[in-house]
Amino acid sequence: MHEADGTTRYPPDSHRITRVADLPADVADRMSAHTAPAGSLIAMDGRVWHTSGSHVTADEQPAMLFACYSVDFLRRQMNWSMTLPFETIESMSGSAGSLFGLSGGVASRSAR
């Protein structure tokens, strides 16, 4: 990943910021990019304020895999149980549903 691929951008030390009002006025100027050679792993704490950069290459399509972990009693950043159509949730196997946090924990709505 390099900046032209639209890599994730973040303001350093933003994991300490708890309110939008506490972001510095020049936050866009302070942004850094997560860059890494092919085959690398970038791990990020979920409290880091972040955004995507602009993908400006004409001949490259970056391949990325995103994974996250949270215990089932905490609501995730993306609430798949409310985002996915109910028909999609019903069609998933138990193991596939678990990968999306649909195992019936407090933060999810399960088809089962």
SULNORPE-V182133 format. One record per residue. N is the residue number from 0. SS is DSSP state (alpha for helix, beta for strand, coil for the rest). PHI is phi in whole degrees, 0 to 359 (none if undefined). PSI is psi in degrees with one decimal (NA if undefined). Layout:
<<N	SS	PHI	PSI> <N	SS	PHI	PSI>>
//
This chain:
<<0	coil	none	131.3> <1	coil	226	167.8> <2	coil	303	-34.5> <3	coil	293	-18.1> <4	beta	281	-5.6> <5	coil	83	33.3> <6	coil	300	159.3> <7	beta	299	135.4> <8	beta	244	147.1> <9	beta	209	148.6> <10	beta	275	124.8> <11	coil	307	144.3> <12	coil	66	13.7> <13	alpha	289	-13.2> <14	alpha	294	-14.2> <15	alpha	271	-10.9> <16	coil	271	127.3> <17	coil	250	-10.2> <18	coil	222	145.9> <19	alpha	304	-37.8> <20	alpha	299	-22.0> <21	alpha	272	-5.5> <22	coil	292	140.0> <23	coil	294	150.7> <24	coil	300	-31.0> <25	coil	260	33.3> <26	alpha	303	-37.3> <27	alpha	297	-36.2> <28	alpha	287	-22.9> <29	alpha	271	-6.4> <30	beta	299	140.9> <31	beta	244	160.7> <32	beta	249	139.6> <33	coil	282	112.0> <34	coil	237	149.2> <35	coil	196	150.3> <36	coil	290	159.4> <37	coil	308	139.0> <38	coil	88	-0.9> <39	coil	276	164.7> <40	coil	242	131.8> <41	coil	245	120.5> <42	coil	253	135.8> <43	coil	223	134.3> <44	coil	292	134.5> <45	coil	297	-14.6> <46	coil	278	-8.0> <47	coil	288	126.4> <48	coil	289	131.8> <49	beta	208	164.6> <50	beta	208	169.0> <51	beta	268	149.5> <52	coil	275	179.8> <53	coil	272	129.3> <54	beta	276	109.7> <55	coil	245	6.6> <56	coil	275	144.4> <57	coil	266	-22.5> <58	coil	239	15.9> <59	coil	232	139.7> <60	coil	231	102.1> <61	coil	294	143.1> <62	coil	255	123.1> <63	coil	226	152.2> <64	coil	234	127.2> <65	coil	251	137.5> <66	coil	218	148.0> <67	coil	219	159.4> <68	coil	229	134.9> <69	coil	205	151.4> <70	coil	292	152.2> <71	coil	290	-13.4> <72	coil	268	-0.2> <73	coil	253	137.1> <74	coil	289	135.0> <75	coil	279	167.9> <76	coil	299	-43.5> <77	coil	252	116.8> <78	coil	271	87.0> <79	alpha	300	-30.6> <80	alpha	293	-22.6> <81	alpha	259	-17.7> <82	alpha	271	-42.6> <83	coil	285	142.4> <84	coil	300	144.7> <85	alpha	303	-35.3> <86	alpha	298	-36.9> <87	alpha	293	-44.2> <88	alpha	299	-44.0> <89	alpha	298	-31.3> <90	alpha	278	-10.2> <91	coil	281	144.7> <92	coil	289	164.4> <93	alpha	302	-40.3> <94	alpha	289	-37.6> <95	alpha	294	-42.4> <96	alpha	299	-37.6> <97	alpha	297	-35.8> <98	alpha	297	-27.3> <99	coil	263	8.3> <100	coil	76	26.2> <101	coil	259	30.6> <102	coil	274	9.3> <103	coil	94	12.8> <104	coil	292	175.1> <105	coil	303	-36.3> <106	coil	273	13.1> <107	coil	226	161.5> <108	coil	245	121.1> <109	coil	250	145.7> <110	coil	283	-13.6> <111	coil	266	NA>>
//
